[in-house]
Amino acid sequence: MQTNSIISHKPIRLYLILGGFFIANALIAEIIGVKIFSLENSLGFESLHLQLLGNDLSFNLTAGVLLWPVVFVMTDIINEYFGLKGVRFLSWLAAGLIAFAFLIFMFAIHLTPADFFVTGKQGSGVPDMEKAYESVLGQGGFIILGSITAFLLGQLIDVIVFHRIKKITGEKNIWLRATGSTLISQLLDSFVVLFIAFYIGTRVNANGTDFVWPFKLFIAVGIVNYCYKFLVAIVMTPVVYLVHFLIERYLGVETASALKKAAMES
């Protein structure tokens, strides 16, 4: 089959578009995740100061949460039309590319900087560009391990729950299998990444003076993060229907039905 005929095949083109968007969002979420932002202050509200398990918490979240709900919506869409194998392939590819990206970041960090690079942004309030570069891109090993592990486990749970619900409900109730699978997978994702990256990571790397996460803090932060993801998953439900409508219109009802049938059989 010639290359142009492959690209012109609508289902293949759709898989490439969805897969590219899926991988790009997963990789960007990992990179921007180093920033912690205040959700309440960003929306113009005072911090909530929630009292949970003896901890004073607010919705201080990693910037990566802005994109992870999009990744899980893409997971459900890909699952709908290309099945478990389609999602599994993209999940392993995304995890591999995330790991590759961080290896390149580590290599770039260890390159000797030019003198003018280090001092080039002092007028903008950045005294040492090399330190800033290391701080943004040089995430700890346990954070990377936690993120990739949580991502893969979350994807696995998402596709399994999605297909279980669809086998029971059939083609109806798209919201139930899409939102339901996301809510369950995000519950696992929220706690796995914190457990590996911070609960275990701070213990392994502690030098006697560093802060070590207590178990109650790990649980409390996980609950707050999941509450945010729960709300976003509900809000994103109309987006799932919109994407379904656009795909059905692009492929045509007959082709779309054939893809969904094959996805369930696989």
LOZA-958457 format. One record per residue: y, z, x of N, C-alpha, C, O, CB in turn. Coordinates in steps of 0.1 Angstrom, whole numbers, padded with zeros to 4 digits, always signed. Atoms other than C-alpha are relative to their C-alpha. Glycine has a CB too. Layout:
BEGIN
YZXYZXYZXYZXYZX/...
END
This chain:
BEGIN
-0012+0000+0009+0000+0000+0000+0012+0000+0009+0013+0008+0018+0000+0012-0010/-0012+0001-0008+0034-0010+0014+0009+0012-0002+0009+0018-0013+0007-0013-0002/-0008-0012+0001+0060+0017+0021+0010-0001-0012+0012+0009-0019+0008+0001+0013/-0009+0001+0011+0085+0003-0004-0007+0002-0014+0000+0007-0023+0007-0014+0000/+0007-0002+0013+0059+0003-0032-0004+0015-0002-0004+0019-0013-0013-0008+0000/+0002-0015+0001+0051+0040-0024+0012+0007-0005+0012+0015-0014-0005+0006+0014/-0012-0006+0004+0087+0050-0027+0004-0004-0014+0011+0004-0021+0011-0004+0010/-0004+0004+0013+0092+0030-0058-0009+0006-0011-0006+0005-0023-0001-0015-0001/+0009-0006+0010+0063+0048-0075+0006+0013-0005+0008+0022+0003-0015+0003+0006/-0008-0011+0005+0080+0073-0098-0006+0014+0002+0001+0023+0006+0002-0002-0015/+0006-0013-0002+0055+0102-0096+0001+0004+0015+0004+0016+0018-0014+0000-0004/-0001-0003-0014+0055+0100-0058+0015+0003+0004+0018+0013+0011-0005-0012+0009/-0014-0003-0002+0093+0098-0057+0004+0014-0006+0012+0021+0001+0009-0011-0006/-0003-0013+0007+0095+0128-0081-0005+0011+0009+0002+0021+0011-0006+0001-0014/+0006-0010-0009+0072+0148-0058+0008+0002+0013+0010+0013+0017-0015-0003+0003/-0008-0001-0012+0093+0140-0028+0014+0007-0003+0018+0015+0005+0003-0014+0006/-0012-0006+0004+0125+0150-0046-0001+0015-0002+0006+0023+0003+0006-0007-0012/+0003-0014+0003+0111+0182-0059-0004+0008+0012+0001+0019+0015-0010+0002-0011/+0005-0006-0012+0094+0190-0026+0012+0002+0010+0013+0013+0016-0011-0008+0006/-0011-0001-0009+0125+0183-0006+0010+0011-0004+0015+0019+0004+0008-0013+0001/-0009-0010+0005+0147+0205-0028-0007+0014+0001+0000+0024+0005+0003-0002-0015/+0007-0012-0002+0120+0232-0027+0001+0006+0014+0004+0017+0016-0015-0002-0004/+0000-0004-0014+0117+0233+0011+0014+0003+0005+0016+0013+0012-0006-0011+0008/-0014-0002-0004+0155+0230+0016+0005+0013-0005+0011+0021+0003+0009-0011-0005/-0004-0012+0006+0162+0259-0007-0007+0012+0007+0000+0022+0010-0002+0001-0015/+0007-0011-0006+0135+0281+0009+0005+0002+0014+0007+0014+0018-0015-0003+0001/-0005-0001-0013+0148+0274+0044+0014+0005+0001+0017+0014+0009-0001-0013+0008/-0013-0005+0001+0184+0279+0035+0001+0015-0004+0009+0023+0002+0009-0008-0010/+0000-0014+0005+0176+0312+0017-0004+0009+0012+0002+0020+0013-0010+0001-0011/+0004-0008-0012+0159+0325+0049+0012+0001+0010+0014+0012+0015-0012-0006+0007/-0011+0000-0010+0190+0316+0071+0011+0008-0005+0017+0016+0002+0004-0014+0003/-0012-0008+0005+0217+0330+0048-0004+0014-0004+0005+0022-0006+0006-0007-0012/+0004-0013+0004+0196+0360+0040+0004+0012+0009+0003+0023+0005-0015+0001-0001/-0005-0010-0009+0210+0379+0070+0012+0007-0005+0015+0019-0001+0003-0006+0014/-0012-0006+0005+0241+0386+0050-0003+0009-0012-0011+0004-0021+0011-0010-0004/+0002-0009+0011+0241+0416+0026+0014+0000-0008+0024+0003-0002-0004+0014+0004/-0013+0000+0007+0267+0413-0002-0001+0010-0012-0012+0014-0017+0003-0014-0005/-0001-0009+0012+0278+0436-0031+0002-0009-0012+0012-0016-0014+0012+0010+0001/+0000+0008+0012+0270+0419-0064+0011+0005-0009+0018-0004-0015-0014+0001-0007/-0010-0005+0009+0293+0442-0084+0014-0004+0005+0022-0009-0003-0001+0015-0001/-0013+0004-0005+0323+0437-0061+0003-0015+0000+0014-0019-0002+0001+0006+0015/-0002+0014+0000+0317+0400-0059+0004-0005-0014+0011-0015-0015-0013-0007+0005/-0003+0003+0014+0319+0399-0097+0013+0007-0005+0017+0005-0016-0011+0003-0009/-0013-0006+0004+0351+0420-0097-0002+0014-0006+0007+0019-0013+0007-0008-0009/+0003-0013+0006+0334+0453-0108-0001+0011+0011-0003+0007+0023-0012-0001-0009/+0002-0011-0009+0332+0487-0092-0015+0002+0002-0023-0001-0007+0006+0013-0006/+0014-0002-0002+0299+0496-0076-0006+0010-0009+0001+0020-0013-0002+0005+0015/+0007-0008+0010+0274+0512-0100-0004+0014+0005-0003+0023-0003-0011-0007-0006/+0004-0013-0006+0262+0540-0077-0012+0006-0008-0011+0016-0014+0011+0010+0001/+0011-0004+0007+0228+0542-0093-0008+0011+0007-0010+0010+0019-0010-0012-0003/+0008-0011-0006+0209+0575-0087-0015-0003-0003-0019-0001-0014+0004+0014-0006/+0014+0004+0002+0173+0565-0081-0009+0006+0011-0007+0003+0023-0002-0015+0000/+0009-0007-0010+0146+0587-0064+0008+0007+0011+0004+0007+0023-0010-0010+0006/-0008-0007-0010+0173+0607-0047+0009-0008+0009+0015-0003+0018-0009+0008+0009/-0009+0010-0008+0192+0576-0034+0011-0005-0008+0010-0007-0020-0009-0012+0005/-0012+0005+0007+0227+0565-0043+0000-0015+0004+0003-0019+0015+0013+0007+0005/+0002+0015-0002+0222+0527-0047+0009-0008-0009+0013-0004-0020-0014-0004-0003/-0008+0010+0008+0243+0498-0058-0008-0014+0002-0018-0014+0009+0014-0002+0005/+0006+0013-0002+0234+0461-0061+0005-0007+0012+0012-0017+0012+0003-0009-0013/-0003+0007-0013+0238+0453-0024-0013-0008+0003-0023-0003+0006+0003+0011+0011/+0011+0009-0001+0216+0423-0020+0001-0010+0011+0012-0013+0016-0002-0008-0013/+0000+0010-0010+0206+0398+0006+0005-0013-0006+0002-0016-0018-0014-0002+0007/-0005+0013+0005+0224+0364+0002-0011-0009-0004-0009-0019-0012+0010-0006+0009/+0011+0009+0003+0190+0348+0001-0004+0000-0015-0010-0009-0020-0012+0004+0008/+0004-0001+0014+0185+0360-0035+0007-0010-0009+0003-0013-0020+0003+0014-0006/-0007+0010+0007+0210+0334-0046-0009-0013-0002-0007-0020-0012+0013-0004+0007/+0008+0012+0001+0184+0307-0039-0014+0002-0003-0021-0008-0008+0001-0007+0013/+0014-0002+0003+0150+0323-0043-0004-0003-0014-0014-0008-0017-0004+0013+0004/+0004+0004+0014+0151+0320-0081-0001-0015-0002-0009-0019-0010+0011+0006-0010/+0001+0014+0001+0157+0283-0077-0013-0005+0006-0019-0014+0001+0012-0007+0008/+0013+0003-0006+0127+0281-0054-0012+0002-0010-0021-0006-0011-0002+0008+0013/+0011-0004+0009+0105+0298-0080+0000-0009-0012-0010-0012-0019+0000+0014-0004/-0001+0010+0010+0118+0275-0107-0006-0013+0004-0014-0020-0004+0015-0002-0005/+0006+0013-0006+0109+0245-0085-0015+0002+0000-0023-0008-0002+0006-0003+0014/+0014-0002-0001+0075+0261-0080-0007-0003-0014-0017-0009-0015-0003+0015+0004/+0005+0002+0013+0069+0261-0118+0000-0014-0004-0009-0019-0011+0007+0009-0010/-0001+0014+0003+0081+0226-0122-0011-0009+0007-0017-0017+0001+0014-0006+0003/+0010+0007-0008+0059+0213-0094-0014+0003-0005-0023-0006-0006+0001+0003+0015/+0013-0004+0005+0030+0233-0107-0003-0007-0013-0015-0011-0016+0000+0015-0003/+0002+0007+0013+0035+0217-0142-0005-0014+0002-0014-0019-0006+0013+0001-0008/+0003+0015-0001+0033+0181-0130-0010-0003+0012-0016-0014+0012+0013-0007+0002/+0009+0003-0011+0013+0183-0097-0010+0010+0004-0018+0009+0013+0009-0002+0013/+0011-0010-0001-0009+0214-0100+0001+0009+0012+0010+0009+0020-0012-0008+0000/+0001-0010-0010-0020+0241-0077+0001-0006+0014+0007-0001+0023-0012+0008-0002/+0000+0006-0013-0027+0218-0048+0014-0005+0005+0017-0005+0016-0010-0012+0000/-0014+0005-0003+0008+0203-0050+0009+0011+0005+0016+0009+0014+0006-0007-0012/-0008-0011-0004+0024+0237-0048-0005+0006+0013+0003+0010+0021+0000+0011-0011/+0006-0006-0012+0000+0250-0022+0004-0008+0013+0008-0002+0023-0015+0001-0001/-0004+0008-0012+0008+0221+0002+0014+0002+0004+0017+0004+0015-0002-0015-0004/-0014-0002-0003+0045+0225-0001+0003+0015+0004+0012+0017+0013+0009-0003-0013/-0002-0014-0005+0043+0263+0003-0004+0002+0014+0004+0008+0022-0009+0010-0009/+0004-0001-0014+0024+0261+0035+0009-0008+0009+0012-0004+0020-0014-0005+0002/-0009+0008-0008+0047+0233+0047+0013+0007+0002+0019+0008+0013+0002-0014-0006/-0013-0007-0001+0078+0254+0039-0001+0012+0009+0008+0014+0017+0004+0005-0014/+0002-0012-0009+0064+0285+0056-0001-0004+0015+0005+0002+0023-0013+0007-0004/+0000+0005-0014+0056+0265+0087+0013-0005+0005+0017-0002+0017-0010-0012+0001/-0013+0005-0004+0090+0249+0088+0010+0012+0002+0018+0012+0011+0006-0010-0010/-0009-0012-0001+0107+0283+0083-0004+0007+0014+0005+0011+0021-0003+0011-0011/+0004-0006-0013+0086+0297+0113+0005-0009+0011+0010-0003+0021-0015+0001+0000/-0005+0009-0010+0095+0266+0133+0015+0002+0002+0020+0002+0014-0003-0014-0003/-0015-0001-0001+0132+0270+0125+0004+0013+0008+0013+0012+0016+0006+0001-0014/-0003-0012-0007+0132+0306+0137-0004+0000+0015+0002+0006+0024-0006+0012-0006/+0003+0001-0014+0114+0297+0169+0011-0008+0008+0014-0005+0019-0014-0008+0002/-0011+0008-0006+0141+0271+0176+0013+0009+0001+0020+0008+0011+0003-0012-0009/-0012-0009-0001+0168+0297+0168-0002+0009+0012+0008+0011+0020+0001+0009-0013/+0002-0009-0012+0152+0321+0194+0002-0008+0013+0008-0002+0022-0014+0006-0001/-0002+0008-0012+0151+0293+0220+0015-0002+0002+0020-0001+0014-0007-0013-0001/-0015+0003-0001+0188+0284+0213+0007+0013+0004+0017+0012+0012+0005-0005-0013/-0007-0012-0003+0198+0321+0215-0001+0003+0015+0008+0009+0021-0006+0012-0008/+0002-0003-0014+0183+0324+0250+0006-0010+0010+0005-0009+0022-0015+0001+0003/-0007+0009-0008+0202+0294+0263+0013+0007+0006+0019+0014-0002+0004-0013-0007/-0012-0007-0006+0230+0305+0287+0013-0007-0006+0015-0019-0005+0000-0002+0015/-0011+0006+0007+0263+0300+0268+0011-0004+0010+0012+0002+0021+0006+0010-0010/-0011+0004-0008+0293+0282+0282+0011+0011-0001+0012+0017-0012+0006-0014-0004/-0010-0010+0000+0322+0305+0291+0010-0001-0011+0014+0008-0018+0008+0001+0014/-0010+0002+0010+0346+0289+0267-0006+0002-0014+0002+0005-0024+0006-0014+0001/+0006-0003+0013+0321+0293+0239+0001+0014-0004+0003+0018-0015-0015-0005+0000/+0000-0015+0002+0319+0331+0243+0014+0004-0005+0015+0013-0014-0004+0007+0013/-0013-0005+0003+0357+0335+0241+0008-0010-0010+0020-0007-0013+0008+0002+0012/-0007+0011+0007+0366+0304+0220+0005+0004-0014+0014-0002-0019-0009-0011-0002/-0005-0004+0013+0371+0323+0187+0007+0014+0000+0008+0020-0011-0012+0000-0010/-0007-0013-0001+0389+0354+0199+0013+0000-0009+0016+0011-0014+0003+0004+0014/-0012+0001+0008+0421+0342+0182-0003+0001-0015+0006+0005-0023+0007-0012+0002/+0004-0001+0014+0401+0342+0149-0006+0013-0003-0012+0015-0014-0009-0012-0004/+0006-0014+0002+0389+0378+0153-0014+0001+0004-0020+0011+0000+0002+0003-0014/+0013-0001-0005+0356+0370+0169+0000+0002+0015+0002-0008+0022-0009-0012-0004/-0002-0003-0015+0357+0387+0204-0011-0007+0008-0009-0011+0020+0000+0014+0003/+0012+0005-0008+0322+0374+0215-0008-0009-0009-0016-0004-0017-0008+0012+0006/+0008+0010+0008+0308+0342+0199-0015+0001+0002-0023-0002-0007+0005-0014+0002/+0014-0001-0003+0275+0347+0217-0007+0011-0008-0018+0009-0013-0002+0002+0015/+0006-0011+0008+0269+0381+0201+0000-0003-0015-0010+0000-0022+0009+0013+0002/-0001+0004+0014+0280+0367+0167-0012-0009-0003-0018-0008-0014+0013-0006-0004/+0011+0010+0002+0255+0338+0171-0013+0007+0000-0022+0004-0009+0001-0010+0012/+0013-0008-0001+0227+0362+0181-0002+0008-0013-0013+0009-0018+0000+0009+0012/+0001-0009+0012+0235+0385+0151-0004-0007-0012-0011-0003-0020+0013+0007-0002/+0003+0007+0012+0234+0358+0125-0014-0007+0001-0021-0007-0009+0011-0011-0001/+0013+0008+0000+0204+0337+0137-0012+0008+0006-0023+0004+0004+0002-0012+0009/+0011-0008-0006+0184+0364+0156-0006+0010-0008-0006+0022-0004+0005+0005+0013/+0007-0010+0008+0166+0381+0128-0012+0006+0007-0019-0001+0014-0004-0006-0014/+0011-0007-0006+0140+0406+0138-0014-0006-0004-0015-0012-0015+0000+0015-0004/+0013+0006+0002+0103+0396+0140-0006+0005-0013-0013-0002-0020-0009+0004+0011/+0006-0006+0012+0093+0420+0112+0007-0006-0013+0000-0007-0023+0000+0015+0000/-0007+0005+0011+0120+0406+0089-0006-0014-0003-0008-0018-0015+0015-0001+0002/+0005+0014+0001+0107+0370+0095-0014+0001-0006-0018-0006-0015+0000-0007+0013/+0013-0001+0004+0071+0381+0091-0001+0005-0015-0009-0001-0023-0008+0010+0008/+0000-0005+0014+0079+0400+0059+0004-0011-0010-0002-0012-0021+0009+0012-0001/-0005+0010+0009+0098+0371+0044-0011-0011-0002-0013-0015-0014+0013-0007+0006/+0010+0011+0001+0071+0345+0051-0012+0005-0008-0018-0002-0016-0004-0005+0014/+0011-0006+0007+0043+0368+0039+0003+0001-0015-0006-0002-0023-0004+0013+0006/-0004-0002+0014+0061+0377+0007+0001-0013-0007-0003-0015-0019+0013+0008-0001/-0001+0014+0006+0069+0340+0001-0013-0006-0003-0015-0011-0015+0008-0009+0010/+0013+0007+0003+0033+0328+0004-0008+0008-0010-0014+0002-0019-0008+0000+0013/+0007-0008+0010+0019+0357-0016+0006-0002-0014-0001-0004-0024+0000+0015+0003/-0007+0002+0013+0045+0352-0043-0003-0014-0006-0005-0015-0018+0016+0001+0002/+0003+0013+0005+0038+0315-0045-0015-0001-0005-0017-0007-0016+0001-0010+0012/+0014+0000+0005+0000+0321-0048-0001+0007-0014-0008+0002-0022-0008+0008+0011/+0000-0007+0013+0005+0347-0076+0006-0009-0011+0001-0009-0022+0006+0013+0001/-0007+0008+0009+0030+0324-0093-0009-0011-0006-0009-0013-0019+0013-0006+0006/+0008+0011+0005+0007+0294-0096-0012+0005-0008-0016-0002-0017-0004-0009+0012/+0012-0005+0007-0023+0315-0106+0004+0004-0014-0003+0001-0024-0007+0011+0007/-0005-0006+0013-0004+0333-0134+0004-0012-0009+0001-0012-0021+0011+0010+0002/-0005+0012+0008+0012+0300-0145-0011-0007-0007-0010-0010-0019+0008-0009+0009/+0011+0008+0006-0021+0282-0150-0008+0009-0010-0013+0003-0020-0009-0004+0011/+0007-0008+0010-0037+0312-0167+0007+0000-0013+0001-0001-0024-0001+0015+0005/-0008+0000+0013-0009+0314-0193-0001-0014-0007-0002-0015-0019+0015+0003+0003/+0001+0013+0006-0010+0276-0198-0013-0003-0006-0014-0010-0016+0004-0011+0011/+0013+0002+0006-0047+0276-0204-0001+0007-0013-0009+0002-0022-0011+0005+0009/+0001-0008+0013-0042+0302-0232+0009-0007-0010+0006-0008-0022+0004+0014+0003/-0011+0005+0010-0010+0287-0248+0000-0015-0001+0006-0020-0011+0013+0005+0004/-0001+0014+0000-0015+0250-0240+0014-0005+0004+0021+0001+0012-0003-0005-0014/-0013+0006-0004+0016+0228-0238+0012+0007-0005+0023+0006+0000+0001-0015-0004/-0012-0007+0006+0038+0250-0260+0004+0012+0009-0003+0016+0018-0004+0005-0014/-0005-0012-0007+0058+0280-0248+0002-0002+0015-0004+0006+0023-0010+0012-0002/-0003+0002-0015+0071+0266-0215+0006+0012+0006+0003+0016+0017+0009-0012+0001/-0008-0012-0005+0094+0297-0212-0010+0011+0004-0007+0018+0014+0009+0005-0011/+0009-0011-0002+0064+0320-0213-0007-0002+0014-0008+0008+0021-0011+0001-0011/+0007+0001-0013+0044+0305-0184+0010-0002+0012+0006+0003+0023-0008-0013-0001/-0009+0002-0011+0075+0296-0163+0006+0014+0003+0006+0018+0015+0011-0010-0004/-0007-0013-0003+0094+0329-0167-0010+0011+0002-0008+0019+0011+0009+0004-0012/+0010-0011-0002+0063+0351-0170-0006-0001+0014-0007+0010+0020-0011-0002-0010/+0005+0001-0013+0048+0338-0138+0010+0004+0011+0006+0010+0021-0005-0015+0003/-0010-0004-0009+0081+0342-0120+0002+0015+0001+0004+0020+0011+0013-0007-0003/-0002-0015+0001+0086+0378-0132-0011+0007+0008-0009+0017+0015+0001+0004-0014/+0011-0007-0007+0051+0388-0119+0000-0003+0015-0002+0006+0022-0013-0005-0006/+0000+0003-0014+0053+0370-0086+0012+0006+0007+0011+0010+0019+0001-0016+0002/-0011-0006-0006+0088+0383-0079-0001+0015+0001+0005+0021+0010+0013-0003-0008/+0003-0015-0001+0076+0419-0085-0007+0002+0013-0004+0011+0021-0008+0005-0012/+0007-0001-0013+0052+0414-0056+0009-0003+0012+0009+0004+0022-0012-0010+0000/-0009+0005-0011+0077+0395-0035+0010+0011+0004+0013+0013+0016+0008-0013-0004/-0011-0009-0002+0104+0422-0039-0005+0012+0009+0003+0017+0017+0005+0006-0013/+0005-0012-0007+0082+0450-0025-0007-0004+0013-0006+0004+0023-0009+0008-0009/+0007+0004-0012+0061+0431+0001+0010-0002+0012+0008+0003+0023-0008-0013-0002/-0010+0003-0010+0092+0419+0020+0006+0013+0006+0009+0014+0018+0010-0010-0004/-0006-0012-0004+0108+0453+0021-0010+0009+0008-0006+0016+0017+0005+0008-0012/+0010-0008-0006+0075+0470+0030-0002-0004+0015-0002+0005+0024-0013+0000-0007/+0002+0005-0014+0069+0448+0061+0012+0000+0008+0012+0005+0020-0006-0014-0001/-0013+0001-0008+0105+0442+0072+0006+0013+0003+0011+0014+0014+0009-0009-0008/-0008-0012-0002+0119+0476+0068-0008+0013+0001-0006+0021+0009+0010+0002-0011/+0008-0012+0000+0094+0503+0059-0009+0001+0013-0010+0011+0019-0009+0001-0012/+0009+0001-0012+0069+0492+0087+0009-0003+0012+0008+0003+0023-0011-0010-0002/-0008+0005-0012+0095+0474+0109+0008+0011+0006+0009+0011+0018+0008-0011-0005/-0008-0011-0006+0118+0504+0113-0008+0010+0007-0003+0017+0016+0009+0006-0011/+0009-0010-0007+0089+0526+0123-0005-0005+0013-0005+0002+0023-0012+0004-0009/+0005+0006-0013+0075+0502+0149+0011-0001+0010+0008+0001+0022-0006-0013-0003/-0011+0002-0009+0109+0495+0164+0009+0012+0003+0018+0011+0011+0008-0011-0005/-0009-0012-0002+0124+0530+0162-0001+0005+0014-0012+0006+0020-0004+0011-0010/+0000-0005-0013+0135+0544+0195+0004+0015+0001+0008+0020+0011+0010-0008+0009/-0003-0014+0000+0142+0580+0184+0013+0002-0007+0015+0013-0012+0000+0005+0013/-0014-0002+0006+0178+0575+0171+0002-0010-0011+0011-0008-0019+0010-0002+0011/-0002+0010+0011+0174+0544+0148-0004+0006-0013-0013+0015-0014-0008-0013+0004/+0003-0005+0013+0173+0549+0111-0014-0006-0004-0017-0018-0002+0011-0005-0010/+0014+0004+0004+0137+0548+0097+0000+0001-0015+0003+0012-0021-0011+0009+0006/+0000+0000+0015+0133+0539+0060-0010+0010-0005-0022+0008-0002-0003-0014-0005/+0010-0008+0007+0117+0567+0040-0006-0007-0012-0001-0017-0017+0007+0013-0005/+0007+0007+0011+0092+0557+0013+0008+0000-0013+0008-0011-0020-0014+0007-0002/-0008+0000+0013+0115+0567-0016+0011-0010+0001+0014-0016-0010+0006+0014-0002/-0010+0010-0001+0142+0545-0003-0006-0014-0001+0000-0023-0008+0008+0001+0014/+0007+0012+0002+0118+0516+0000-0003-0003-0014-0001-0015-0019-0013+0000+0008/+0003+0002+0014+0107+0520-0036+0013-0002-0008+0013-0011-0017-0008+0012-0006/-0012+0001+0008+0142+0525-0049+0007-0013+0002+0012-0019-0007+0010+0011+0004/-0006+0013-0002+0156+0494-0032-0008-0011-0006-0002-0021-0011+0002-0002+0016/+0009+0010+0006+0126+0474-0043+0003-0001-0015+0003-0012-0021-0014+0003+0002/-0003+0000+0014+0133+0484-0079+0013-0006-0004+0014-0014-0013+0000+0015-0006/-0013+0006+0002+0170+0475-0077-0001-0015+0002+0005-0023-0006+0010+0006+0009/+0002+0015-0002+0161+0441-0062-0007-0007-0011-0003-0018-0015-0007-0002+0014/+0008+0006+0011+0135+0434-0088+0008-0001-0013+0007-0011-0021-0013+0008-0002/-0008+0000+0012+0159+0443-0116+0010-0012+0000+0011-0019-0010+0009+0013-0002/-0008+0012-0001+0183+0416-0103-0008-0012-0002-0004-0021-0010+0007+0000+0014/+0008+0012+0001+0155+0391-0100-0005-0002-0014-0006-0014-0019-0012+0000+0010/+0004+0001+0014+0143+0399-0135+0010-0006-0009+0008-0015-0017-0004+0015-0005/-0011+0006+0008+0177+0392-0150+0002-0014+0003+0005-0022-0006+0013+0008+0003/-0002+0014-0004+0181+0360-0130-0011-0009-0006-0008-0020-0010+0001-0001+0015/+0011+0008+0005+0147+0348-0141+0002-0003-0015-0001-0014-0019-0014+0007+0002/-0002+0002+0014+0156+0353-0177+0012-0011-0002+0011-0019-0011+0004+0013-0007/-0012+0009+0001+0190+0335-0172-0004-0014+0003+0001-0024-0002+0011+0005+0009/+0004+0013-0004+0173+0306-0155-0010-0007-0009-0012-0019-0007-0007+0001+0014/+0009+0006+0009+0149+0299-0184+0005-0013-0006-0003-0023-0007-0004+0010-0011/-0005+0013+0005+0172+0272-0200-0001-0011+0010-0002-0022+0007+0014+0002-0005/+0000+0010-0011+0173+0255-0166-0014-0007+0001-0015-0019+0003+0003+0006+0014/+0013+0005+0000+0135+0251-0168-0002-0011-0010-0007-0022-0008-0011+0011-0002/+0000+0010+0011+0138+0233-0201+0008-0012+0003+0004-0024+0000+0004+0006-0013/-0008+0011-0004+0166+0211-0188-0007-0009+0010-0007-0021+0009+0013+0005+0006/+0007+0008-0010+0146+0200-0158-0012-0007-0006-0015-0019-0003-0005+0009+0012/+0012+0007+0007+0115+0193-0180+0005-0012-0008-0001-0023-0007-0007+0010-0009/-0005+0011+0008+0137+0172-0202+0004-0012+0009+0001-0024+0005+0013+0004-0008/-0004+0010-0009+0151+0152-0173-0012-0007+0006-0012-0020+0008+0009+0006+0011/+0012+0006-0005+0117+0146-0158-0008-0008-0010-0012-0019-0007-0010+0011+0006/+0006+0008+0011+0102+0135-0191+0007-0013-0002+0001-0023-0005-0001+0008-0013/-0008+0012+0002+0130+0111-0195-0001-0010+0012-0001-0022+0010+0015+0004-0002/+0002+0008-0012+0126+0098-0159-0013-0007+0001-0014-0019+0003+0003+0008+0013/+0013+0005-0001+0089+0094-0160-0005-0008-0012-0013-0018-0011-0010+0011+0003/+0005+0005+0013+0084+0085-0196-0011+0009-0005-0018+0016+0003-0006-0014+0002/+0010-0010+0006+0062+0105-0220-0014-0002+0004-0021+0008+0007+0001+0000-0015/+0014+0003-0003+0030+0087-0212-0004+0005+0014-0014+0011+0017-0003-0015-0002/+0003-0003-0014+0032+0091-0174+0001+0015+0002-0007+0021+0009+0010-0007+0009/-0002-0014-0001+0045+0127-0177-0012+0008-0005-0017+0017+0001+0012+0005-0007/+0011-0007+0006+0016+0137-0200-0013-0002+0009-0021+0007+0010-0003-0006-0014/+0011+0002-0009-0009+0121-0176+0000+0009+0012-0010+0014+0017-0001-0015+0004/-0002-0008-0011+0005+0140-0147-0004+0015-0003-0010+0022+0005+0014-0001+0006/+0002-0014+0004+0004+0173-0166-0015+0003-0002-0020+0013+0001+0008+0004-0012/+0014-0001+0003-0032+0167-0177-0008+0001+0014-0017+0009+0015-0005-0012-0008/+0007+0000-0013-0043+0159-0141+0003+0013+0008-0006+0018+0015+0005-0012+0009/-0004-0012-0007-0024+0190-0128-0009+0012-0005-0013+0020+0003+0015+0003-0002/+0009-0011+0006-0044+0213-0152-0014-0002+0004-0021+0008+0007+0001-0001-0015/+0014+0002-0004-0077+0197-0143-0002+0003+0015-0014+0007+0019-0004-0015-0003/+0002-0003-0014-0071+0201-0106+0000+0015+0003-0001+0019+0015+0012-0006+0008/
END
